[in-house]
Amino acid sequence: MRADSPGALTVPESSLRGACAARLPRRRAVPPPRPGIGAPGGAARDKGAGVGLRWVCWQLRLWVRSLSEVRRKVFEKKMLFIRMLRRVGQSPACGCWTPVLPVRFLGISPRQIPADANFHSASFSDTDHPRVLITGGLGQLGVGLANLLRKRFGKDNVILSDIRKPPDHVFHSGPFIYSDILDYKNLREIVVNNRITWLFHYSALLSAIGEANVSLARAVNITGLHNILDVAAEHNLRLFVPSTIGAFGPTSPRNPTPDLCIQRPRTIYGVSKVHAELMGEYYHYRYGLDFRCLRYPGIISADSQPGGGTTDYAVQIFHDAAKHGKFECNLEARTRLPMMYIDDCLRATLEVMEAPAESLSMRTYNVSAMSFTPEELAQEVLKHVPEFQITYNVDAVRQAIADSWPMKFDDSNARKDWGWKHDFDLPELVTTMLNFHGSETRVAQAN
């Protein structure tokens, strides 16, 4: 453990090694000859006495140096033990030791942390509102989630963050800050300065975009997750990380897909989400992190543009139907996938975060509302837009991804454990989406 890690001394290792080296001889001196070698004469006797004195002095120096080395090692072990104690709590109920929290090694910073700092956020009672941070907040779900949470907990208690510049209406709707999940120090500073207690981690590259840039997807979806987990564990946060139907693969049961089954995804997006599920559960059982996760189906929202996901055809179809009366689908007509309207998705996210920990039988749940094909969706749109036409120009990459995903989610555990219940089926979904986009189109035409 480095001396500049959290809870440790702020003196860097290089300085400590330099100080120790300065007190020890740089070169080992040649020891004098042992006494007692020489003739019994006077000159020899005097010479032998001098040799004996030098020998004693040499032995004394060796003893002092070895004593200093022992003391230095004892001091280092003592400081290591003290740092461990700072991260260990003793449960009054059972008298057992709780696991030591993971420590991220930090470099030297001009803002050094006091050695006696407390690295756990203060506990909050049930009547206090959580302080919320949303990463990747300018994606499909972040802004809507922020609006929902601000209505519930107050505008100033929910901070939206991203690495992109927000639109004016988002910037003025509540607190917004720059946050790069690949910058661990920046994340840590945000959590400490804003006294964050809940963290929603939405930063990720979706399936189709991730396949086009695997190295970036690996950095954002996996390395960024590790930063989030370490910050959340260190500061005792309640952490939500969304997962996806993409966490399953072609060998998973597809109709229906249960919560627990084989998962062998074939996209970097899916692999990173399985990694997130397992790492989150590991941190929960190893460090006591309050990790919660939902596997989202395809999410359909009215006020956001498609974000590069395989299920985003079910968003684009409403834009095109309202504006042009036709739509070209990049999936086959009979490709069935589970879907959910965004209002149900956001409500499910809030409900699982507010659920008592003792009611959760697992840390990662399937959650769903409906399941349909492009053909079935088009038939429902035709009821509202009689002139609507759909054509198919299948994208091989997206089709291969869709064929490896579940056709229907089994979310019975979510409905049993914390009372999940959806509001929107296919007819309500189509009516809501076309009303929104139809009014937008009429306003644009009038202008």
C-alpha positions in Angstrom: 0.0 0.0 0.0 1.4 3.4 -1.0 1.9 6.1 1.6 -0.3 8.5 -0.3 -3.3 6.1 -0.5 -6.6 7.2 1.2 -6.2 7.2 5.0 -2.5 6.9 4.9 0.4 9.3 5.5 0.6 12.0 2.9 4.4 11.6 2.6 5.2 9.9 -0.7 7.2 6.7 -0.8 10.0 8.3 -2.7 10.6 10.8 0.1 10.4 8.1 2.7 12.9 5.9 0.8 15.2 8.9 0.3 15.1 9.8 4.0 16.0 6.2 5.0 18.7 6.0 2.4 20.3 9.2 3.7 20.7 7.6 7.2 22.4 4.5 5.9 25.9 4.3 4.3 25.7 4.3 0.5 28.5 1.8 0.2 29.3 -1.1 2.5 32.7 -0.4 4.1 35.3 -3.1 4.2 35.4 -4.6 7.8 38.7 -4.3 9.7 40.6 -7.5 10.4 39.6 -9.5 13.5 41.7 -8.8 16.6 44.1 -11.3 18.1 46.3 -11.7 15.0 49.9 -10.6 15.6 53.0 -11.3 17.7 52.9 -10.8 21.5 55.5 -8.0 21.3 54.8 -4.5 22.4 54.3 -3.0 18.9 52.3 -6.0 17.8 50.3 -5.7 21.0 49.5 -2.0 20.4 48.6 -2.8 16.8 46.3 -5.7 17.9 44.6 -3.4 20.4 43.9 -0.9 17.7 42.5 -3.6 15.4 40.3 -4.8 18.2 38.9 -1.3 18.9 38.1 -0.9 15.2 36.4 -4.3 15.2 34.2 -3.4 18.1 33.2 -0.1 16.5 32.4 -1.9 13.3 30.2 -4.4 15.1 28.5 -1.5 17.0 27.7 0.3 13.7 26.3 -2.9 12.2 24.1 -3.3 15.3 22.8 0.3 15.2 22.1 0.0 11.5 20.2 -3.3 11.9 18.2 -1.8 14.8 17.2 1.2 12.6 16.1 -1.2 9.9 14.0 -3.2 12.3 12.4 0.0 13.7 11.6 1.2 10.2 9.9 -2.1 9.3 8.0 -2.1 12.6 6.9 1.5 11.9 5.7 0.6 8.4 3.7 -2.4 9.7 2.2 -0.3 12.4 1.0 2.4 9.9 -0.4 -0.3 7.6 -2.3 -1.8 10.5 -3.6 1.7 11.5 -4.8 2.3 7.9 -6.6 -1.0 7.9 -8.3 -0.2 11.2 -9.6 3.0 9.8 -11.5 1.0 7.2 -12.7 -1.7 9.5 -15.8 -1.4 11.6 -17.0 -3.7 14.3 -20.7 -4.7 14.3 -22.2 -4.2 17.7 -24.7 -7.0 17.0 -22.4 -9.8 16.2 -19.0 -8.5 17.2 -17.5 -9.6 13.9 -15.2 -7.6 11.7 -16.6 -6.2 8.5 -14.6 -6.4 5.3 -11.9 -3.9 4.5 -13.0 -1.5 1.8 -11.0 -1.4 -1.5 -8.4 1.4 -1.6 -7.6 3.2 -4.8 -3.9 4.2 -5.0 -3.8 8.0 -5.7 -0.9 10.0 -7.0 0.6 13.0 -5.2 -1.9 15.9 -5.3 -1.6 19.5 -4.1 -4.8 18.8 -2.2 -3.5 16.3 0.3 -5.9 14.5 2.5 -5.4 14.6 6.3 -4.3 11.3 7.8 -7.2 11.4 10.3 -9.9 12.0 7.6 -13.0 9.9 7.8 -13.6 8.3 4.4 -17.2 7.3 4.9 -20.0 9.7 4.2 -22.3 10.5 7.1 -25.3 8.2 7.6 -28.7 9.6 6.7 -32.0 8.9 8.3 -35.0 7.7 6.4 -36.6 11.1 6.6 -33.6 12.8 4.9 -33.6 13.2 1.1 -30.7 11.4 -0.7 -28.1 13.5 -2.5 -28.0 12.0 -6.0 -25.4 12.0 -8.8 -26.3 10.8 -12.3 -23.4 10.0 -14.6 -23.9 9.9 -18.4 -26.9 12.1 -17.7 -27.4 13.4 -21.3 -28.3 10.0 -22.7 -31.7 8.5 -23.3 -32.6 8.0 -19.6 -30.6 10.5 -17.6 -32.6 13.7 -18.1 -35.9 12.0 -17.5 -34.6 10.3 -14.4 -33.3 13.6 -13.1 -36.7 15.2 -13.6 -38.4 12.4 -11.8 -36.0 12.5 -8.8 -36.1 16.3 -8.6 -39.9 16.1 -8.2 -39.4 13.6 -5.5 -36.4 14.9 -3.6 -36.0 18.5 -4.6 -34.2 20.1 -7.5 -31.0 20.9 -5.7 -30.6 17.3 -4.4 -30.1 15.8 -7.8 -27.0 16.5 -9.9 -26.9 15.6 -13.6 -23.4 15.1 -15.1 -21.8 14.3 -18.4 -18.8 15.1 -20.5 -20.9 16.9 -23.2 -22.3 20.4 -23.1 -26.0 20.3 -22.1 -28.8 22.0 -24.0 -30.1 25.2 -22.4 -33.3 23.7 -21.1 -31.3 20.9 -19.3 -28.7 23.3 -17.9 -31.3 25.6 -16.4 -33.6 22.8 -15.1 -31.2 21.9 -12.2 -27.6 21.3 -11.1 -25.3 20.1 -13.9 -21.6 19.5 -13.7 -18.8 18.0 -15.8 -17.9 14.5 -14.8 -15.6 12.1 -16.6 -16.0 8.6 -15.3 -12.5 7.7 -16.5 -11.1 10.4 -14.1 -11.1 8.7 -10.7 -10.0 11.8 -8.8 -12.6 13.9 -10.4 -15.3 11.4 -9.4 -14.1 11.3 -5.9 -14.0 15.0 -5.6 -17.6 15.4 -6.8 -18.9 12.8 -4.4 -17.1 14.4 -1.4 -17.8 18.0 -2.2 -21.5 17.4 -2.9 -22.1 14.8 -0.1 -23.5 12.3 -2.6 -25.4 9.3 -1.1 -27.1 7.8 -4.2 -25.3 7.3 -7.6 -26.9 6.3 -10.8 -24.3 5.2 -13.4 -25.7 5.6 -16.9 -22.4 6.2 -18.8 -22.0 3.5 -21.5 -21.6 2.9 -25.2 -24.6 0.9 -26.6 -24.6 -2.2 -28.6 -24.2 -1.1 -32.3 -21.9 1.8 -31.5 -19.8 -0.4 -29.2 -19.2 -2.9 -31.9 -17.9 -0.1 -34.1 -15.4 1.1 -31.5 -14.6 -1.8 -29.2 -11.6 -0.1 -27.5 -13.6 2.9 -26.5 -16.5 0.7 -25.3 -14.1 -1.3 -23.2 -12.7 1.8 -21.6 -16.0 3.5 -20.9 -18.1 0.4 -20.0 -15.5 -1.5 -18.0 -12.8 0.8 -16.8 -15.3 3.5 -16.0 -17.4 1.0 -14.0 -14.4 0.1 -11.9 -13.9 3.7 -11.0 -17.6 4.0 -10.0 -17.5 0.8 -7.9 -14.4 2.0 -6.0 -15.8 5.4 -5.3 -19.2 4.0 -4.2 -17.6 1.4 -1.9 -15.2 3.9 -0.4 -18.0 6.4 0.4 -20.8 4.0 1.3 -23.1 5.0 -1.6 -26.2 3.3 -2.8 -25.3 2.5 -6.4 -27.6 1.7 -9.3 -26.0 0.4 -12.6 -28.4 -0.6 -15.4 -28.0 -3.8 -17.3 -29.7 -4.9 -20.5 -31.1 -7.7 -22.6 -27.7 -7.6 -24.2 -26.3 -9.3 -21.2 -27.7 -12.6 -22.6 -26.4 -14.5 -25.6 -27.6 -17.1 -28.2 -27.2 -20.0 -25.7 -29.5 -18.3 -23.1 -33.1 -19.3 -22.9 -35.0 -16.8 -25.1 -38.7 -17.2 -24.4 -38.9 -16.5 -21.6 -35.5 -15.6 -20.2 -35.2 -16.0 -16.4 -33.1 -13.9 -14.0 -30.6 -16.6 -13.5 -29.4 -18.6 -16.5 -26.4 -19.0 -18.8 -25.1 -15.6 -20.1 -22.7 -15.7 -23.0 -23.2 -12.4 -24.9 -21.3 -11.8 -28.2 -21.1 -8.0 -28.1 -18.7 -5.8 -26.1 -21.8 -4.1 -24.7 -23.2 -7.3 -23.4 -19.9 -8.5 -22.1 -19.4 -5.3 -20.2 -22.9 -5.5 -18.7 -22.4 -9.1 -17.5 -19.1 -7.8 -16.0 -21.0 -5.0 -14.3 -23.6 -7.4 -12.8 -20.9 -9.7 -11.4 -18.6 -7.0 -10.1 -21.5 -5.2 -8.4 -22.7 -8.4 -6.7 -19.1 -9.2 -5.7 -18.7 -5.7 -4.1 -22.0 -6.2 -2.3 -20.9 -9.5 -0.7 -17.2 -8.6 -0.3 -17.5 -5.0 0.9 -21.1 -4.5 1.8 -21.8 -2.1 -1.2 -25.5 -1.4 -1.6 -25.5 -2.4 -5.3 -28.8 -2.5 -7.3 -29.3 -3.4 -10.9 -32.1 -3.8 -13.4 -31.8 -5.5 -16.8 -33.7 -3.1 -19.1 -35.4 -4.3 -22.2 -35.6 -1.9 -25.2 -36.6 1.5 -23.9 -38.9 3.7 -25.9 -39.1 7.4 -25.1 -40.9 10.2 -26.9 -38.5 13.2 -26.2 -35.1 11.6 -27.1 -33.4 10.6 -30.3 -32.3 7.0 -30.9 -28.9 6.4 -29.4 -27.4 3.6 -31.5 -29.0 0.6 -29.8 -30.4 -2.4 -31.6 -33.9 -1.8 -30.2 -33.9 1.8 -31.3 -36.0 1.0 -34.4 -39.0 1.2 -32.0 -38.2 4.8 -31.3 -37.3 5.9 -34.8 -40.6 4.4 -36.2 -42.7 7.1 -34.4 -40.5 10.0 -35.6 -40.8 8.8 -39.2 -44.5 7.9 -39.0 -45.4 11.3 -37.7 -43.2 13.3 -40.1 -43.1 11.2 -43.3 -45.8 8.5 -43.0 -43.2 5.7 -43.7 -40.4 3.9 -42.1 -37.5 1.7 -43.2 -36.7 -0.9 -40.5 -33.3 -2.5 -40.1 -34.6 -5.6 -38.4 -36.6 -8.5 -39.9 -40.4 -8.2 -39.5 -40.7 -11.1 -37.1 -37.9 -10.2 -34.7 -39.5 -10.3 -31.3 -37.8 -8.3 -28.4 -38.9 -7.2 -25.0 -39.8 -3.5 -24.7 -40.8 -0.9 -22.1 -42.0 2.7 -22.2 -39.7 5.2 -20.5 -42.1 6.2 -17.8 -42.3 2.6 -16.6 -38.5 2.3 -16.9 -37.8 5.3 -14.7 -40.5 4.4 -12.2 -39.0 0.8 -11.9 -35.6 2.3 -11.3 -36.8 4.6 -8.5 -38.9 1.8 -6.9 -36.0 -0.7 -6.8 -33.7 2.0 -5.3 -36.3 2.8 -2.6 -37.1 -0.9 -1.8 -35.9 -2.0 1.6 -32.7 -4.1 1.4 -34.3 -7.0 3.2 -37.0 -7.3 0.5 -34.4 -7.9 -2.3 -33.7 -11.6 -2.8 -31.1 -10.7 -5.5 -29.1 -7.7 -6.7 -29.9 -7.9 -10.4 -33.4 -8.2 -11.7 -35.1 -8.6 -15.1 -37.8 -6.0 -15.6 -40.2 -5.7 -18.6 -43.6 -4.6 -19.8 -44.3 -5.9 -23.3 -42.8 -7.9 -26.1 -43.5 -7.3 -29.9 -42.1 -7.5 -33.4 -41.6 -4.7 -35.9 -44.6 -6.1 -37.8 -46.9 -6.0 -34.8 -45.7 -2.5 -33.9 -46.4 -1.3 -37.5 -49.9 -2.8 -37.4 -50.7 -0.8 -34.2 -49.3 2.4 -35.8 -51.6 1.8 -38.9 -54.6 2.1 -36.6 -53.6 5.7 -36.0 -51.9 6.6 -39.3 -53.8 4.8 -42.1 -51.3 5.9 -44.8 -48.3 4.6 -42.9 -46.0 2.2 -44.8 -43.1 0.1 -43.5 -40.3 -1.4 -45.5 -37.4 -3.6 -44.4 -33.7 -3.1 -45.1 -32.1 -5.6 -42.7 -28.8 -4.6 -41.2 -26.8 -7.8 -40.7 -24.9 -6.7 -37.6 -28.0 -5.5 -35.8 -30.0 -8.5 -36.8 -27.3 -10.9 -35.5 -27.4 -9.0 -32.2 -31.2 -9.1 -32.0 -31.2 -12.9 -32.8 -28.9 -13.5 -29.8 -31.1 -11.6 -27.3 -34.2 -12.7 -25.3 -37.6 -12.6 -27.0 -39.4 -12.2 -23.6 -38.2 -11.4 -20.1 -39.4 -13.3 -17.0 -39.6 -10.6 -14.4 -41.6 -12.5 -11.9 -39.0 -12.0 -9.2 -39.2 -8.2 -9.5 -43.0 -8.4 -9.3 -42.8 -10.6 -6.2 -39.9 -9.0 -4.3 -40.6 -5.3 -4.6 -44.0 -5.1 -6.3 -43.1 -4.2 -9.8 -46.1 -3.5 -12.1 -46.0 -1.9 -15.6 -48.6 0.6 -16.8 -48.0 0.7 -20.6 -48.8 -2.1 -23.0 -48.5 -1.8 -26.8 -51.7 0.1 -27.5 -51.0 2.7 -24.7 -47.4 3.0 -25.9 -48.4 3.7 -29.6 -51.1 6.2 -28.6 -48.7 8.1 -26.3 -45.9 8.2 -28.8 -48.0 9.3 -31.7 -49.8 12.0 -29.7 -46.4 13.4 -28.7 -44.8 13.3 -32.2 -48.1 14.2 -33.9 -48.4 17.4 -31.9 -44.7 18.2 -32.5 -45.2 17.7 -36.3 -48.3 19.9 -36.4 -46.5 22.7 -34.5 -43.5 22.5 -36.9 -45.8 22.6 -40.0 -47.7 25.6 -38.6 -44.5 27.4 -37.9 
